[in-house]
Amino acid sequence: MKEKNVVIIGGGGFLGYHASMAFINKGFSVNCIVMPEEIVNSSLSNNVNLLRLDIDNTSDEELINIFSSSDYLIYAAGPDDRVHLDPGVDSSWFFHKYLVARTARIFHLATKANVKKGVIFGSYFSYINNHGLKNLKPNTLLKHPYVKARKDQMDEVFKITENKMEVSVLSIPYVFGVTPTKTSLWKSIFVDNYKDTNTIYYGNGSTTAISAKKVGLAAYYAAINGKDCELYPIGSANITFVEMISLLLKSAGINKKVGKMPNFIMNFFMRKRAKDLEKNNISTGLNIKYLNKDILSKDFIVDYKNTDRLLDITYEEDIKEVIIETGKSIRADLDKEEQLNNSQDQQV
């Protein structure tokens, strides 16, 4: 039946994979769009109609034809704030092009194909920006190019699809978990970036966290139960940055201290780091100058339990166990790297 068809853009990615599996398990026929050279696990490729496309270089006509067989469209493509931009690339330009303009095009074409409902994988940064926190006024985060782009992305899509298609947004926090063929991005953030330091100083605040699996399930329930133009903050638990990083590193077999630093000192180092980046003409998605003041020193907590009720999500998980699983996967990747390096050394 037509209502059992879904197209998932980025359906083989870290989060998109789990969305694809959620729809498969609910009996849907899944059109899964992945990048041409992307490595895809057989657990996915054997159960979906796998389409290897660069959507930016695929014609409107071809995309409309693909979308026309589905009532639901899940937009699980990036980029996110952690992307490293080359010197000279302006982050505002980059995120507008690859978040705002790209998503707007896709949903414009989806309306042409008469797709009924859509779900965007968004960020809890934009949700918190809109609603504020007890010590953070609404719209404070718009000075961060990535957050502004996320807000513009939603506003633009809601305008394009008005009275044509129902679209909701998942406001996604810190995500942990394992996806076949994918290396955890936390390896780069918390292992590679701090390999030459004895102590990690990240932030004194806390965050809501969730597993990639629950994000995938939330995509299904948002498609079925979500309301038009609604932002749904999702999560499974709240955790301090210190506990989160400490648990991740310990699970990865890395003996490194995670410390706390007074916020005024952290703010000073962030301003210094921002000047260094500016000298090297490097732009970032989150404005480093204000990163600690606006985000890392705060408790970025959302009411995910209310979203569970609204979307009828009953899945429960232990986020600490998910972080441990993530750490173990990082350890496995580190061991593979070491084996590869040893093998190359022996060949020299």
DORO-89406 format. One record per residue (C-alpha): residue in one letter; x, y, z; residue number from 1. Coordinates in nm, 2 decimals, decimal comma. Each point is the difference from the previous one (the first is absolute). Layout:
NODE rest      X      Y      Z  nr
NODE    a      X      Y      Z NUM
...
This chain:
NODE rest      X      Y      Z  nr
NODE    m   0,00   0,00   0,00   1
NODE    k   0,12   0,35  -0,08   2
NODE    e  -0,01   0,12   0,36   3
NODE    k   0,26  -0,26   0,09   4
NODE    n   0,27   0,16  -0,21   5
NODE    v   0,26   0,24   0,12   6
NODE    v   0,31   0,17  -0,15   7
NODE    i   0,29   0,08   0,23   8
NODE    i   0,27   0,24  -0,11   9
NODE    g   0,32  -0,09   0,17  10
NODE    g  -0,15  -0,34   0,09  11
NODE    g   0,34  -0,17   0,03  12
NODE    g   0,15   0,26   0,23  13
NODE    f   0,07  -0,01   0,38  14
NODE    l  -0,36   0,09   0,08  15
NODE    g  -0,16  -0,07  -0,33  16
NODE    y   0,09  -0,37   0,02  17
NODE    h  -0,21  -0,03   0,32  18
NODE    a  -0,29   0,18  -0,15  19
NODE    s   0,01  -0,24  -0,30  20
NODE    m   0,01  -0,30   0,23  21
NODE    a  -0,29   0,14   0,21  22
NODE    f  -0,22   0,04  -0,31  23
NODE    i   0,10  -0,35  -0,13  24
NODE    n  -0,10  -0,15   0,34  25
NODE    k  -0,33   0,17  -0,03  26
NODE    g  -0,07  -0,16  -0,33  27
NODE    f   0,08   0,29  -0,23  28
NODE    s   0,15  -0,01  -0,34  29
NODE    v   0,30   0,23   0,02  30
NODE    n   0,17   0,19  -0,28  31
NODE    c   0,34   0,08   0,16  32
NODE    i   0,21   0,27  -0,16  33
NODE    v   0,37  -0,02   0,08  34
NODE    m   0,31   0,16  -0,15  35
NODE    p   0,14  -0,17  -0,31  36
NODE    e   0,32  -0,14   0,17  37
NODE    e  -0,15  -0,04   0,35  38
NODE    i   0,07  -0,34   0,17  39
NODE    v  -0,33  -0,16   0,10  40
NODE    n  -0,05  -0,30   0,22  41
NODE    s  -0,18  -0,30  -0,14  42
NODE    s  -0,26   0,02   0,28  43
NODE    l  -0,12   0,32  -0,17  44
NODE    s   0,07  -0,07  -0,37  45
NODE    n  -0,17  -0,33   0,01  46
NODE    n  -0,33   0,15   0,13  47
NODE    v  -0,04   0,33  -0,19  48
NODE    n  -0,01   0,14  -0,35  49
NODE    l   0,35   0,15   0,01  50
NODE    l   0,05   0,31  -0,21  51
NODE    r   0,35   0,13  -0,04  52
NODE    l  -0,04   0,37  -0,08  53
NODE    d   0,17   0,33   0,06  54
NODE    i  -0,32   0,19   0,05  55
NODE    d   0,17   0,33  -0,09  56
NODE    n   0,08  -0,13  -0,34  57
NODE    t  -0,33  -0,19  -0,06  58
NODE    s  -0,26   0,17  -0,22  59
NODE    d  -0,33   0,13   0,14  60
NODE    e  -0,18  -0,24  -0,23  61
NODE    e   0,18  -0,30   0,12  62
NODE    l  -0,05   0,09   0,37  63
NODE    i  -0,37   0,07  -0,05  64
NODE    n  -0,03  -0,34  -0,17  65
NODE    i   0,17  -0,17   0,30  66
NODE    f  -0,21   0,19   0,26  67
NODE    s  -0,33  -0,06  -0,18  68
NODE    s  -0,02  -0,36   0,12  69
NODE    s   0,01   0,10   0,37  70
NODE    d  -0,24   0,17   0,24  71
NODE    y   0,28   0,07   0,25  72
NODE    l   0,34   0,17  -0,04  73
NODE    i   0,27  -0,01   0,27  74
NODE    y   0,28   0,25  -0,04  75
NODE    a   0,29  -0,14   0,19  76
NODE    a   0,28   0,17  -0,18  77
NODE    g   0,26   0,23   0,15  78
NODE    p   0,22   0,19   0,05  79
NODE    d   0,01   0,07   0,37  80
NODE    d   0,20   0,25   0,21  81
NODE    r   0,30  -0,23   0,04  82
NODE    v   0,10   0,02  -0,37  83
NODE    h   0,36   0,13  -0,05  84
NODE    l   0,00   0,27  -0,27  85
NODE    d   0,31   0,08  -0,21  86
NODE    p   0,17   0,34   0,05  87
NODE    g  -0,19   0,27  -0,18  88
NODE    v  -0,34  -0,18   0,00  89
NODE    d  -0,25   0,22   0,17  90
NODE    s  -0,22  -0,20   0,24  91
NODE    s  -0,31   0,21  -0,05  92
NODE    w   0,02  -0,05  -0,38  93
NODE    f   0,08  -0,37   0,04  94
NODE    f  -0,29  -0,08   0,24  95
NODE    h  -0,24   0,21  -0,20  96
NODE    k   0,09  -0,19  -0,32  97
NODE    y   0,00  -0,35   0,15  98
NODE    l  -0,27   0,03   0,26  99
NODE    v  -0,24   0,27  -0,10 100
NODE    a   0,01   0,00  -0,38 101
NODE    r   0,05  -0,37  -0,05 102
NODE    t  -0,28  -0,09   0,24 103
NODE    a  -0,24   0,26  -0,15 104
NODE    r   0,06  -0,15  -0,35 105
NODE    i  -0,07  -0,35   0,12 106
NODE    f  -0,33   0,09   0,17 107
NODE    h  -0,11   0,22  -0,29 108
NODE    l   0,05  -0,31  -0,23 109
NODE    a  -0,18  -0,21   0,26 110
NODE    t  -0,31   0,22  -0,02 111
NODE    k   0,01  -0,04  -0,38 112
NODE    a   0,01  -0,38   0,05 113
NODE    n  -0,30   0,02   0,24 114
NODE    v   0,18  -0,14   0,29 115
NODE    k  -0,23   0,01   0,30 116
NODE    k   0,23   0,05   0,30 117
NODE    g   0,36   0,08   0,07 118
NODE    v   0,24  -0,01   0,30 119
NODE    i   0,32   0,20   0,02 120
NODE    f   0,29  -0,11   0,22 121
NODE    g   0,08   0,33   0,17 122
NODE    s   0,19   0,12   0,30 123
NODE    y  -0,10   0,07   0,36 124
NODE    f   0,20   0,32  -0,03 125
NODE    s  -0,27   0,15  -0,22 126
NODE    y  -0,27  -0,12   0,24 127
NODE    i   0,17   0,15   0,30 128
NODE    n   0,08   0,32  -0,20 129
NODE    n  -0,38   0,04  -0,06 130
NODE    h  -0,11  -0,08   0,35 131
NODE    g   0,30   0,11   0,21 132
NODE    l   0,11  -0,13   0,34 133
NODE    k  -0,03   0,14   0,35 134
NODE    n   0,34   0,18  -0,06 135
NODE    l  -0,01   0,03  -0,38 136
NODE    k  -0,23   0,24  -0,18 137
NODE    p  -0,17  -0,11  -0,32 138
NODE    n   0,20   0,07  -0,32 139
NODE    t   0,33   0,03   0,19 140
NODE    l   0,14  -0,28  -0,20 141
NODE    l  -0,06   0,17  -0,34 142
NODE    k   0,36   0,13   0,02 143
NODE    h   0,11  -0,36  -0,08 144
NODE    p  -0,02  -0,06  -0,38 145
NODE    y  -0,11  -0,36   0,04 146
NODE    v  -0,29   0,08   0,23 147
NODE    k  -0,12   0,29  -0,22 148
NODE    a   0,01  -0,23  -0,30 149
NODE    r  -0,20  -0,26   0,18 150
NODE    k  -0,26   0,26   0,09 151
NODE    d   0,00   0,13  -0,36 152
NODE    q  -0,03  -0,36  -0,12 153
NODE    m  -0,32  -0,06   0,19 154
NODE    d  -0,15   0,33  -0,08 155
NODE    e   0,06  -0,04  -0,37 156
NODE    v  -0,13  -0,36  -0,02 157
NODE    f  -0,31   0,09   0,20 158
NODE    k  -0,07   0,29  -0,24 159
NODE    i   0,06  -0,22  -0,31 160
NODE    t  -0,23  -0,28   0,12 161
NODE    e  -0,28   0,21   0,14 162
NODE    n  -0,34  -0,15  -0,09 163
NODE    k   0,18  -0,26  -0,22 164
NODE    m   0,19  -0,24   0,24 165
NODE    e   0,02  -0,06   0,37 166
NODE    v   0,36   0,04   0,13 167
NODE    s   0,13  -0,04   0,35 168
NODE    v   0,36   0,02   0,14 169
NODE    l   0,18  -0,22   0,25 170
NODE    s   0,22   0,22   0,22 171
NODE    i   0,29  -0,24   0,06 172
NODE    p   0,24   0,04   0,29 173
NODE    y   0,33  -0,19   0,06 174
NODE    v  -0,02  -0,34  -0,16 175
NODE    f   0,19  -0,32   0,09 176
NODE    g  -0,02  -0,35  -0,13 177
NODE    v   0,14  -0,22  -0,28 178
NODE    t  -0,09  -0,01  -0,37 179
NODE    p   0,16  -0,27  -0,22 180
NODE    t   0,28   0,13  -0,22 181
NODE    k   0,01   0,34   0,17 182
NODE    t   0,27   0,13   0,24 183
NODE    s  -0,14   0,19   0,29 184
NODE    l   0,05   0,38  -0,04 185
NODE    w   0,08   0,01   0,37 186
NODE    k   0,33  -0,17  -0,08 187
NODE    s   0,10   0,32  -0,19 188
NODE    i  -0,14   0,24   0,26 189
NODE    f   0,12  -0,16   0,33 190
NODE    v   0,29  -0,23  -0,10 191
NODE    d   0,18   0,14  -0,31 192
NODE    n  -0,05   0,37   0,09 193
NODE    y   0,14  -0,06   0,35 194
NODE    k   0,27  -0,25  -0,07 195
NODE    d   0,28   0,23   0,11 196
NODE    t  -0,16   0,11   0,33 197
NODE    n   0,00  -0,16   0,34 198
NODE    t  -0,34   0,15   0,10 199
NODE    i  -0,31   0,09  -0,19 200
NODE    y  -0,18   0,32   0,08 201
NODE    y  -0,32   0,01  -0,19 202
NODE    g  -0,27   0,17   0,20 203
NODE    n  -0,17   0,01   0,34 204
NODE    g  -0,35  -0,04  -0,13 205
NODE    s  -0,22  -0,29  -0,09 206
NODE    t  -0,21  -0,13  -0,29 207
NODE    t  -0,28  -0,22  -0,10 208
NODE    a   0,13  -0,31  -0,18 209
NODE    i  -0,15  -0,28  -0,21 210
NODE    s   0,10  -0,31  -0,20 211
NODE    a   0,00  -0,01  -0,38 212
NODE    k  -0,25  -0,29   0,03 213
NODE    k  -0,25   0,22   0,18 214
NODE    v   0,05   0,28  -0,25 215
NODE    g  -0,10  -0,25  -0,27 216
NODE    l  -0,31  -0,10   0,19 217
NODE    a  -0,09   0,36   0,06 218
NODE    a   0,01   0,06  -0,38 219
NODE    y  -0,26  -0,27  -0,05 220
NODE    y  -0,23   0,13   0,27 221
NODE    a   0,04   0,36  -0,11 222
NODE    a  -0,10  -0,11  -0,35 223
NODE    i  -0,31  -0,18   0,13 224
NODE    n  -0,10   0,22   0,29 225
NODE    g   0,18   0,33  -0,05 226
NODE    k  -0,19   0,33  -0,06 227
NODE    d   0,08   0,25  -0,27 228
NODE    c   0,26   0,27   0,08 229
NODE    e   0,08  -0,15   0,34 230
NODE    l   0,35  -0,04   0,16 231
NODE    y   0,04  -0,31   0,21 232
NODE    p   0,29  -0,01   0,24 233
NODE    i   0,10  -0,36   0,06 234
NODE    g   0,23  -0,17   0,24 235
NODE    s   0,04  -0,28   0,25 236
NODE    a   0,19   0,15   0,30 237
NODE    n   0,19   0,30   0,13 238
NODE    i   0,37  -0,01   0,08 239
NODE    t   0,28   0,24   0,08 240
NODE    f   0,27   0,04  -0,25 241
NODE    v   0,26  -0,11   0,25 242
NODE    e  -0,18  -0,33   0,07 243
NODE    m  -0,08  -0,06  -0,36 244
NODE    i   0,36   0,05  -0,13 245
NODE    s   0,15  -0,19   0,30 246
NODE    l  -0,22  -0,30  -0,07 247
NODE    l   0,07   0,01  -0,37 248
NODE    l   0,38   0,01   0,05 249
NODE    k   0,00  -0,27   0,27 250
NODE    s  -0,20  -0,23  -0,23 251
NODE    a   0,25   0,06  -0,28 252
NODE    g   0,28  -0,10   0,23 253
NODE    i   0,14   0,35   0,01 254
NODE    n   0,14   0,12   0,34 255
NODE    k  -0,04   0,37  -0,02 256
NODE    k  -0,14   0,25   0,25 257
NODE    v  -0,31   0,21  -0,08 258
NODE    g   0,03   0,32   0,21 259
NODE    k  -0,20   0,31   0,08 260
NODE    m   0,12   0,35  -0,05 261
NODE    p  -0,16   0,32   0,13 262
NODE    n  -0,22   0,15  -0,27 263
NODE    f   0,17   0,33  -0,02 264
NODE    i   0,33  -0,18  -0,07 265
NODE    m  -0,17  -0,22  -0,26 266
NODE    n  -0,15   0,30  -0,16 267
NODE    f   0,35   0,16  -0,02 268
NODE    f   0,14  -0,30  -0,18 269
NODE    m  -0,29  -0,02  -0,24 270
NODE    r   0,05   0,37  -0,09 271
NODE    k   0,37  -0,07  -0,06 272
NODE    r  -0,08  -0,31  -0,21 273
NODE    a  -0,25   0,21  -0,21 274
NODE    k   0,28   0,25  -0,07 275
NODE    d   0,23  -0,27  -0,11 276
NODE    l  -0,26  -0,15  -0,24 277
NODE    e  -0,07   0,35  -0,14 278
NODE    k   0,37   0,05  -0,07 279
NODE    n   0,00  -0,32  -0,19 280
NODE    n  -0,33   0,09  -0,19 281
NODE    i  -0,18  -0,30   0,15 282
NODE    s  -0,37   0,03   0,06 283
NODE    t  -0,21  -0,23   0,22 284
NODE    g  -0,37  -0,10   0,04 285
NODE    l   0,00   0,10   0,36 286
NODE    n   0,16   0,33   0,08 287
NODE    i   0,30  -0,10   0,22 288
NODE    k   0,01   0,34   0,16 289
NODE    y  -0,34  -0,06   0,16 290
NODE    l   0,00  -0,38   0,01 291
NODE    n   0,05  -0,04   0,37 292
NODE    k  -0,20   0,30   0,11 293
NODE    d  -0,30  -0,09  -0,21 294
NODE    i   0,01  -0,38   0,00 295
NODE    l   0,26  -0,21   0,18 296
NODE    s  -0,04   0,18   0,34 297
NODE    k  -0,38  -0,05  -0,02 298
NODE    d  -0,24  -0,29   0,07 299
NODE    f  -0,14  -0,07  -0,35 300
NODE    i  -0,29  -0,21   0,12 301
NODE    v  -0,32  -0,06  -0,19 302
NODE    d  -0,33  -0,16   0,10 303
NODE    y   0,04  -0,32  -0,20 304
NODE    k  -0,25  -0,18   0,22 305
NODE    n  -0,27   0,23  -0,13 306
NODE    t   0,10  -0,08  -0,36 307
NODE    d  -0,01  -0,37   0,08 308
NODE    r  -0,36   0,05   0,11 309
NODE    l  -0,10   0,21  -0,30 310
NODE    l   0,15  -0,23  -0,25 311
NODE    d  -0,09  -0,32   0,18 312
NODE    i   0,36  -0,11   0,04 313
NODE    t   0,03  -0,28   0,26 314
NODE    y   0,36  -0,11  -0,06 315
NODE    e   0,22   0,03   0,31 316
NODE    e   0,38  -0,02   0,03 317
NODE    d   0,29   0,04   0,23 318
NODE    i   0,20   0,29  -0,15 319
NODE    k   0,30  -0,10   0,21 320
NODE    e   0,00  -0,34  -0,16 321
NODE    v  -0,03   0,16  -0,34 322
NODE    i   0,31   0,22   0,07 323
NODE    i   0,19  -0,30   0,12 324
NODE    e  -0,09  -0,18  -0,32 325
NODE    t   0,12   0,30  -0,20 326
NODE    g   0,33   0,01   0,20 327
NODE    k   0,06  -0,37  -0,08 328
NODE    s  -0,06   0,06  -0,37 329
NODE    i   0,26   0,29   0,02 330
NODE    r   0,25  -0,24   0,16 331
NODE    a  -0,06  -0,25  -0,28 332
NODE    d   0,07   0,27  -0,26 333
NODE    l   0,32   0,11   0,19 334
NODE    d   0,12  -0,36   0,00 335
NODE    k  -0,06  -0,03  -0,37 336
NODE    e   0,20   0,32  -0,06 337
NODE    e   0,29  -0,13   0,21 338
NODE    q   0,00  -0,33  -0,18 339
NODE    l   0,00   0,18  -0,33 340
NODE    n   0,29   0,23   0,10 341
NODE    n   0,20  -0,30   0,13 342
NODE    s  -0,06  -0,18  -0,33 343
NODE    q   0,12   0,30  -0,20 344
NODE    d   0,31   0,04   0,22 345
NODE    q   0,10  -0,37  -0,06 346
NODE    q  -0,03   0,05  -0,37 347
NODE    v   0,24   0,30   0,00 348
